[in-house]
């Protein structure tokens, strides 16, 4: 497990400490103390989670853009599945990734429908830049 790193929007990438730390950071996302969590082996090998209204969006990338997948709960929503994982499901998926164990049978992996292979934190950075530039424009031209 020593080859892993961990990061959030509030934690710069650092060496992985424990599964307990990952579970605590998932709770921080629920509490609004963090927006996302990434546990990585390499720049193209990671698992990440972000909060949704109805749970977590969990994505796994295993080597390149073609291997980028989102977790789907099997059997949810009348057999259609949902990509909103509850806390226990998210913990199970992260735990399997950390331990290099098979993923739980209650999840399936599919390519996101609108696949943007930018890690979750990329969206926050783009939004922040847009807001700053818009605000800058109002100051100059406003």
N, CA, C and O of each residue as an XYZ file, in Angstrom:
568
protein
N       0.806     -1.204      0.000
C       0.000      0.000      0.000
C       0.848      1.267      0.000
O       0.306      2.368     -0.090
N       2.141      1.132      0.097
C       2.998      2.310      0.197
C       3.132      3.078     -1.110
O       3.660      4.190     -1.118
N       2.662      2.505     -2.217
C       2.784      3.189     -3.492
C       1.643      4.176     -3.738
O       1.590      4.792     -4.803
N       0.745      4.337     -2.792
C      -0.429      5.195     -2.968
C      -0.184      6.617     -2.486
O       0.600      6.866     -1.570
N      -0.890      7.548     -3.142
C      -0.942      8.927     -2.660
C      -2.409      9.284     -2.445
O      -3.313      8.611     -2.941
N      -2.617     10.349     -1.701
C      -3.969     10.800     -1.385
C      -4.013     12.309     -1.563
O      -3.043     13.002     -1.255
N      -5.139     12.823     -2.061
C      -5.295     14.268     -2.173
C      -6.775     14.631     -2.160
O      -7.637     13.821     -2.499
N      -7.040     15.856     -1.765
C      -8.374     16.448     -1.817
C      -8.185     17.893     -2.256
O      -7.069     18.325     -2.546
N      -9.289     18.637     -2.302
C      -9.148     20.055     -2.625
C      -8.490     20.820     -1.480
O      -8.048     21.953     -1.673
N      -8.418     20.219     -0.291
C      -7.787     20.880      0.851
C      -6.457     20.244      1.241
O      -5.748     20.772      2.098
N      -6.111     19.119      0.623
C      -4.864     18.410      0.935
C      -4.066     18.242     -0.353
O      -4.533     17.610     -1.301
N      -2.874     18.804     -0.384
C      -1.974     18.595     -1.509
C      -1.562     17.132     -1.505
O      -1.490     16.510     -0.445
N      -1.295     16.585     -2.669
C      -0.933     15.175     -2.776
C       0.143     14.813     -1.761
O       1.161     15.495     -1.641
N      -0.102     13.727     -1.034
C       0.844     13.251     -0.027
C       0.758     11.732      0.063
O      -0.181     11.136     -0.464
N       1.720     11.103      0.717
C       1.669      9.646      0.839
C       0.417      9.189      1.591
O      -0.030      9.827      2.544
N      -0.121      8.086      1.139
C      -1.281      7.455      1.758
C      -0.921      6.999      3.161
O       0.176      6.488      3.388
N      -1.844      7.181      4.109
C      -1.587      6.762      5.486
C      -2.341      5.483      5.841
O      -1.734      4.497      6.259
N      -3.672      5.498      5.672
C      -4.467      4.331      6.065
C      -5.856      4.386      5.444
O      -6.302      5.433      4.975
N      -6.533      3.239      5.449
C      -7.919      3.217      4.997
C      -8.778      4.108      5.888
O      -9.703      4.765      5.411
N      -8.472      4.127      7.170
C      -9.221      4.974      8.097
C      -9.184      6.437      7.690
O     -10.189      7.140      7.798
N      -8.034      6.898      7.224
C      -7.913      8.276      6.756
C      -8.819      8.498      5.540
O      -9.478      9.532      5.435
N      -8.851      7.531      4.632
C      -9.710      7.640      3.447
C     -11.170      7.723      3.873
O     -11.920      8.553      3.359
N     -11.574      6.876      4.803
C     -12.963      6.890      5.269
C     -13.298      8.219      5.939
O     -14.392      8.753      5.752
N     -12.355      8.756      6.723
C     -12.572     10.069      7.345
C     -12.740     11.156      6.287
O     -13.569     12.052      6.444
N     -11.961     11.082      5.218
C     -12.055     12.088      4.156
C     -13.355     11.956      3.370
O     -13.891     12.961      2.901
N     -13.872     10.744      3.216
C     -15.196     10.577      2.602
C     -16.258     11.259      3.474
O     -17.170     11.905      2.959
N     -16.131     11.110      4.786
C     -17.053     11.795      5.708
C     -16.904     13.311      5.588
O     -17.895     14.037      5.660
N     -15.679     13.790      5.405
C     -15.464     15.231      5.223
C     -16.203     15.751      3.988
O     -16.712     16.872      3.990
N     -16.258     14.934      2.937
C     -16.994     15.339      1.741
C     -18.473     15.506      2.073
O     -19.099     16.484      1.663
N     -19.030     14.554      2.814
C     -20.444     14.634      3.209
C     -20.695     15.888      4.042
O     -21.730     16.538      3.893
N     -19.756     16.226      4.913
C     -19.909     17.384      5.797
C     -19.598     18.712      5.111
O     -19.770     19.775      5.707
N     -19.144     18.654      3.866
C     -18.823     19.873      3.134
C     -17.441     20.430      3.440
O     -17.135     21.561      3.062
N     -16.602     19.653      4.119
C     -15.246     20.097      4.435
C     -14.283     19.866      3.277
O     -13.190     20.432      3.255
N     -14.681     19.037      2.315
C     -13.879     18.759      1.115
C     -14.848     18.523     -0.030
O     -15.998     18.139      0.184
N     -14.372     18.757     -1.256
C     -15.218     18.564     -2.432
C     -14.961     17.226     -3.116
O     -15.862     16.663     -3.739
N     -13.744     16.717     -3.005
C     -13.389     15.481     -3.688
C     -12.270     14.782     -2.935
O     -11.612     15.361     -2.070
N     -12.074     13.517     -3.291
C     -11.005     12.692     -2.727
C     -10.418     11.883     -3.870
O     -11.149     11.303     -4.673
N      -9.086     11.847     -3.938
C      -8.396     11.023     -4.934
C      -7.356     10.167     -4.216
O      -6.546     10.673     -3.440
N      -7.391      8.870     -4.486
C      -6.345      7.946     -4.047
C      -5.725      7.417     -5.335
O      -6.429      6.898     -6.202
N      -4.394      7.552     -5.459
C      -3.740      7.229     -6.728
C      -2.497      6.371     -6.548
O      -1.796      6.446     -5.539
N      -2.253      5.550     -7.570
C      -0.998      4.810     -7.697
C      -0.065      5.519     -8.670
O       1.157      5.449     -8.543
N      -0.664      6.204     -9.645
C       0.070      6.933    -10.677
C      -0.880      7.971    -11.264
O      -2.067      7.985    -10.937
N      -0.361      8.836    -12.129
C      -1.203      9.906    -12.677
C      -2.372      9.355    -13.497
O      -3.400     10.023    -13.611
N      -2.246      8.177    -14.059
C      -3.316      7.570    -14.854
C      -3.915      6.331    -14.181
O      -4.588      5.533    -14.833
N      -3.672      6.173    -12.891
C      -4.204      5.037    -12.126
C      -4.688      5.568    -10.785
O      -3.906      5.726     -9.847
N      -5.992      5.840    -10.706
C      -6.540      6.430     -9.488
C      -8.015      6.113     -9.347
O      -8.677      5.695    -10.297
N      -8.512      6.321     -8.135
C      -9.938      6.267     -7.853
C     -10.286      7.592     -7.189
O      -9.520      8.109     -6.376
N     -11.439      8.134     -7.540
C     -11.815      9.441     -7.005
C     -13.298      9.471     -6.682
O     -14.096      8.757     -7.288
N     -13.651     10.310     -5.719
C     -15.053     10.469     -5.325
C     -15.362     11.942     -5.156
O     -14.516     12.739     -4.749
N     -16.601     12.281     -5.481
C     -17.132     13.623     -5.252
C     -18.560     13.466     -4.759
O     -19.214     12.465     -5.051
N     -19.042     14.441     -4.020
C     -20.387     14.402     -3.453
C     -21.430     14.735     -4.497
O     -21.259     15.645     -5.308
N     -22.504     13.986     -4.461
C     -23.716     14.276     -5.215
C     -24.832     14.461     -4.192
O     -24.664     14.106     -3.026
N     -25.952     15.003     -4.609
C     -27.084     15.155     -3.689
C     -27.512     13.827     -3.104
O     -27.893     13.746     -1.936
N     -27.449     12.782     -3.918
C     -27.965     11.477     -3.509
C     -26.869     10.462     -3.179
O     -27.152      9.266     -3.113
N     -25.646     10.899     -2.973
C     -24.559      9.993     -2.617
C     -23.238     10.466     -3.186
O     -22.980     11.667     -3.270
N     -22.397      9.509     -3.581
C     -21.084      9.813     -4.141
C     -21.021      9.402     -5.603
O     -21.575      8.375     -5.996
N     -20.348     10.202     -6.393
C     -19.934      9.805     -7.730
C     -18.520      9.266     -7.558
O     -17.635      9.991     -7.104
N     -18.298      8.009     -7.912
C     -16.981      7.382     -7.783
C     -16.515      6.973     -9.176
O     -17.243      6.319     -9.922
N     -15.294      7.369     -9.511
C     -14.695      7.038    -10.797
C     -13.346      6.366    -10.584
O     -12.641      6.641     -9.613
N     -13.006      5.482    -11.512
C     -11.762      4.723    -11.443
C     -11.108      4.794    -12.806
O     -11.738      4.528    -13.830
N      -9.851      5.153    -12.807
C      -9.077      5.193    -14.051
C      -7.909      4.236    -13.900
O      -7.161      4.301    -12.924
N      -7.758      3.353    -14.868
C      -6.767      2.301    -14.756
C      -5.833      2.295    -15.963
O      -5.768      1.313    -16.703
N      -5.112      3.396    -16.154
C      -4.091      3.411    -17.188
C      -4.210      4.475    -18.247
O      -3.197      5.050    -18.645
N      -5.429      4.766    -18.730
C      -5.580      5.779    -19.773
C      -7.054      6.178    -19.888
O      -7.904      5.658    -19.165
N      -7.342      7.094    -20.792
C      -8.709      7.602    -20.941
C      -9.692      6.490    -21.313
O     -10.859      6.543    -20.924
N      -9.240      5.501    -22.051
C     -10.132      4.398    -22.433
C     -10.512      3.517    -21.253
O     -11.486      2.769    -21.329
N      -9.762      3.595    -20.173
C     -10.056      2.769    -18.993
C     -10.685      3.582    -17.863
O     -10.717      3.130    -16.718
N     -11.179      4.766    -18.174
C     -11.835      5.611    -17.171
C     -13.289      5.153    -17.019
O     -14.031      5.120    -18.000
N     -13.696      4.803    -15.805
C     -15.025      4.248    -15.551
C     -15.653      4.894    -14.324
O     -14.962      5.403    -13.442
N     -17.000      4.858    -14.292
C     -17.719      5.290    -13.106
C     -18.406      4.083    -12.492
O     -18.817      3.160    -13.195
N     -18.525      4.102    -11.167
C     -19.165      3.005    -10.444
C     -20.677      3.130    -10.561
O     -21.236      4.220    -10.449
N     -21.326      1.999    -10.787
C     -22.778      1.913    -10.871
C     -23.228      0.862     -9.856
O     -22.713     -0.257     -9.856
N     -24.178      1.208     -8.999
C     -24.729      0.217     -8.081
C     -25.601     -0.745     -8.875
O     -26.544     -0.326     -9.545
N     -25.291     -2.014     -8.800
C     -26.026     -3.031     -9.532
C     -27.397     -3.222     -8.884
O     -27.512     -3.330     -7.663
N     -28.432     -3.261     -9.724
C     -29.770     -3.553     -9.232
C     -30.545     -2.384     -8.658
O     -31.712     -2.540     -8.298
N     -29.929     -1.225     -8.563
C     -30.640     -0.063     -8.039
C     -31.587      0.477     -9.109
O     -31.394      0.219    -10.297
N     -32.579      1.203     -8.704
C     -33.541      1.833     -9.618
C     -34.153      0.826    -10.594
O     -34.061      0.989    -11.811
N     -34.776     -0.211    -10.040
C     -35.479     -1.202    -10.861
C     -34.570     -1.857    -11.898
O     -34.976     -2.067    -13.041
N     -33.369     -2.173    -11.507
C     -32.469     -2.887    -12.388
C     -31.672     -2.018    -13.345
O     -30.818     -2.527    -14.071
N     -31.934     -0.723    -13.361
C     -31.210      0.160    -14.273
C     -29.850      0.568    -13.716
O     -28.945      0.902    -14.481
N     -29.699      0.544    -12.406
C     -28.452      0.966    -11.786
C     -28.429      2.467    -11.582
O     -29.163      3.205    -12.240
N     -27.593      2.910    -10.678
C     -27.406      4.333    -10.424
C     -25.937      4.577    -10.161
O     -25.244      3.707     -9.634
N     -25.455      5.758    -10.524
C     -24.050      6.061    -10.249
C     -23.893      6.842     -8.955
O     -22.837      7.428     -8.714
N     -24.922      6.860     -8.119
C     -24.836      7.489     -6.800
C     -24.603      6.398     -5.762
O     -25.513      5.631     -5.447
N     -23.389      6.327     -5.232
C     -23.063      5.324     -4.219
C     -23.281      5.896     -2.829
O     -22.985      7.064     -2.578
N     -23.800      5.070     -1.925
C     -23.925      5.497     -0.530
C     -22.552      5.372      0.145
O     -21.597      4.887     -0.462
N     -22.468      5.808      1.382
C     -21.184      5.823      2.096
C     -20.561      4.424      2.176
O     -19.378      4.259      1.877
N     -21.336      3.430      2.571
C     -20.774      2.084      2.714
C     -20.274      1.531      1.377
O     -19.226      0.888      1.317
N     -21.028      1.786      0.312
C     -20.598      1.323     -1.013
C     -19.319      2.021     -1.448
O     -18.409      1.381     -1.976
N     -19.244      3.331     -1.229
C     -18.030      4.081     -1.581
C     -16.832      3.566     -0.787
O     -15.744      3.402     -1.339
N     -17.027      3.313      0.499
C     -15.928      2.777      1.317
C     -15.457      1.430      0.784
O     -14.256      1.170      0.723
N     -16.401      0.572      0.398
C     -16.045     -0.745     -0.126
C     -15.237     -0.662     -1.401
O     -14.272     -1.406     -1.579
N     -15.627      0.246     -2.298
C     -14.916      0.414     -3.560
C     -13.505      0.948     -3.325
O     -12.544      0.455     -3.916
N     -13.381      1.962     -2.456
C     -12.058      2.508     -2.139
C     -11.187      1.447     -1.464
O     -10.005      1.318     -1.782
N     -11.764      0.701     -0.547
C     -11.013     -0.339      0.159
C     -10.478     -1.389     -0.822
O      -9.331     -1.820     -0.704
N     -11.298     -1.796     -1.779
C     -10.855     -2.778     -2.777
C      -9.716     -2.219     -3.620
O      -8.748     -2.925     -3.901
N      -9.822     -0.965     -4.023
C      -8.751     -0.344     -4.808
C      -7.456     -0.308     -3.993
O      -6.392     -0.683     -4.486
N      -7.557      0.140     -2.762
C      -6.377      0.264     -1.894
C      -5.689     -1.087     -1.712
O      -4.462     -1.173     -1.767
N      -6.469     -2.130     -1.497
C      -5.927     -3.462     -1.232
C      -5.604     -4.253     -2.506
O      -5.121     -5.383     -2.429
N      -5.871     -3.662     -3.671
C      -5.707     -4.353     -4.956
C      -6.533     -5.637     -4.981
O      -6.103     -6.659     -5.517
N      -7.710     -5.566     -4.399
C      -8.629     -6.702     -4.339
C      -9.704     -6.548     -5.418
O      -9.908     -5.447     -5.930
N     -10.381     -7.621     -5.763
C     -11.488     -7.498     -6.715
C     -12.531     -6.500     -6.191
O     -12.781     -6.413     -4.988
N     -13.122     -5.764     -7.110
C     -14.144     -4.802     -6.711
C     -15.382     -5.541     -6.210
O     -15.651     -6.659     -6.650
N     -16.140     -4.932     -5.296
C     -17.344     -5.577     -4.757
C     -18.337     -5.929     -5.870
O     -18.409     -5.251     -6.895
N     -19.095     -6.996     -5.647
C     -20.067     -7.442     -6.651
C     -21.281     -6.526     -6.740
O     -22.070     -6.646     -7.677
N     -21.447     -5.619     -5.788
C     -22.597     -4.709     -5.843
C     -22.343     -3.498     -6.741
O     -23.210     -2.634     -6.876
N     -21.164     -3.430     -7.355
C     -20.902     -2.348     -8.316
C     -20.478     -2.933     -9.652
O     -19.884     -4.008     -9.740
N     -20.807     -2.184    -10.674
C     -20.337     -2.470    -12.019
C     -19.652     -1.193    -12.479
O     -19.888     -0.126    -11.911
N     -18.819     -1.285    -13.486
C     -18.081     -0.118    -13.970
C     -18.445      0.133    -15.420
O     -18.457     -0.790    -16.234
N     -18.742      1.382    -15.741
C     -19.059      1.739    -17.124
C     -18.392      3.063    -17.465
O     -18.051      3.858    -16.589
N     -18.217      3.274    -18.754
C     -17.681      4.556    -19.202
C     -18.729      5.623    -18.906
O     -19.903      5.433    -19.224
N     -18.330      6.742    -18.303
C     -19.306      7.811    -18.068
C     -19.946      8.221    -19.393
O     -19.280      8.267    -20.428
N     -21.241      8.517    -19.347
C     -21.972      8.838    -20.571
C     -21.375     10.035    -21.294
O     -21.242     10.015    -22.517
N     -21.022     11.054    -20.569
C     -20.363     12.225    -21.149
C     -18.960     12.252    -20.593
O     -18.652     13.033    -19.693
N     -18.121     11.411    -21.122
C     -16.794     11.198    -20.552
C     -15.913     12.413    -20.724
O     -15.516     12.759    -21.837
N     -15.614     13.055    -19.618
C     -14.591     14.081    -19.555
C     -13.551     13.493    -18.636
O     -13.828     13.296    -17.453
N     -12.377     13.208    -19.126
C     -11.381     12.486    -18.346
C     -10.594     13.381    -17.404
O      -9.604     12.945    -16.818
N     -11.024     14.625    -17.254
C     -10.405     15.509    -16.283
C     -10.755     15.015    -14.889
O     -11.927     14.747    -14.625
N      -9.776     14.882    -13.975
C     -10.121     14.494    -12.609
C     -11.149     15.464    -12.023
O     -11.250     16.611    -12.459
N     -11.899     15.000    -11.044
C     -12.975     15.780    -10.443
C     -12.520     17.174    -10.048
O     -13.257     18.139    -10.254
N     -11.325     17.304     -9.488
C     -10.878     18.601     -9.017
C     -10.699     19.598    -10.154
O     -10.702     20.805     -9.911
N     -10.544     19.131    -11.380
C     -10.380     20.023    -12.525
C     -11.581     20.923    -12.732
O     -11.424     22.069    -13.155
N     -12.769     20.435    -12.446
C     -13.979     21.230    -12.613
C     -13.975     22.425    -11.669
O     -14.355     23.526    -12.067
N     -13.556     22.228    -10.441
C     -13.505     23.321     -9.468
C     -12.511     24.384     -9.910
O     -12.774     25.580     -9.785
N     -11.370     23.946    -10.426
C     -10.347     24.897    -10.859
C     -10.848     25.727    -12.033
O     -10.635     26.940    -12.063
N     -11.505     25.101    -12.994
C     -12.032     25.828    -14.146
C     -13.096     26.825    -13.706
O     -13.107     27.962    -14.178
N     -13.983     26.419    -12.816
C     -15.018     27.313    -12.312
C     -14.398     28.494    -11.575
O     -14.837     29.629    -11.762
N     -13.396     28.255    -10.748
C     -12.733     29.325    -10.010
C     -12.094     30.324    -10.963
O     -12.237     31.531    -10.772
N     -11.395     29.847    -11.980
C     -10.767     30.737    -12.952
C     -11.828     31.563    -13.672
O     -11.645     32.764    -13.874
N     -12.920     30.941    -14.055
C     -13.996     31.659    -14.756
C     -14.575     32.765    -13.876
O     -14.810     33.876    -14.351
N     -14.805     32.468    -12.600
C     -15.365     33.465    -11.680
C     -14.388     34.615    -11.474
O     -14.792     35.778    -11.466
N     -13.113     34.304    -11.309
C     -12.102     35.348    -11.117
C     -12.013     36.238    -12.353
O     -11.981     37.463    -12.236
N     -11.973     35.629    -13.533
C     -11.886     36.414    -14.765
C     -13.136     37.264    -14.968
O     -13.039     38.413    -15.400
N     -14.295     36.719    -14.663
C     -15.535     37.481    -14.783
C     -15.513     38.664    -13.820
O     -15.867     39.782    -14.195
N     -15.098     38.418    -12.582
C     -15.008     39.490    -11.600
C     -14.000     40.547    -12.018
O     -14.237     41.740    -11.825
N     -12.875     40.123    -12.589
C     -11.859     41.042    -13.060
C     -12.419     41.924    -14.165
O     -12.130     43.119    -14.214
N     -13.230     41.333    -15.064
C     -13.844     42.096    -16.135
C     -14.801     43.158    -15.612
O     -14.868     44.255    -16.167
N     -15.539     42.849    -14.555
C     -16.467     43.818    -13.973
C     -15.712     44.979    -13.349
O     -16.156     46.125    -13.426
N     -14.563     44.687    -12.725
C     -13.779     45.743    -12.090
C     -13.224     46.701    -13.143
O     -13.250     47.917    -12.957
N     -12.727     46.153    -14.239
C     -12.123     46.990    -15.275
C     -13.169     47.739    -16.095
O     -13.029     48.934    -16.352
N     -14.226     47.020    -16.506
C     -15.198     47.616    -17.423
C     -16.486     48.060    -16.745
O     -17.345     48.686    -17.365
N     -16.606     47.729    -15.474
C     -17.858     47.889    -14.787
C     -18.229     49.213    -14.331
O     -19.294     49.386    -13.739
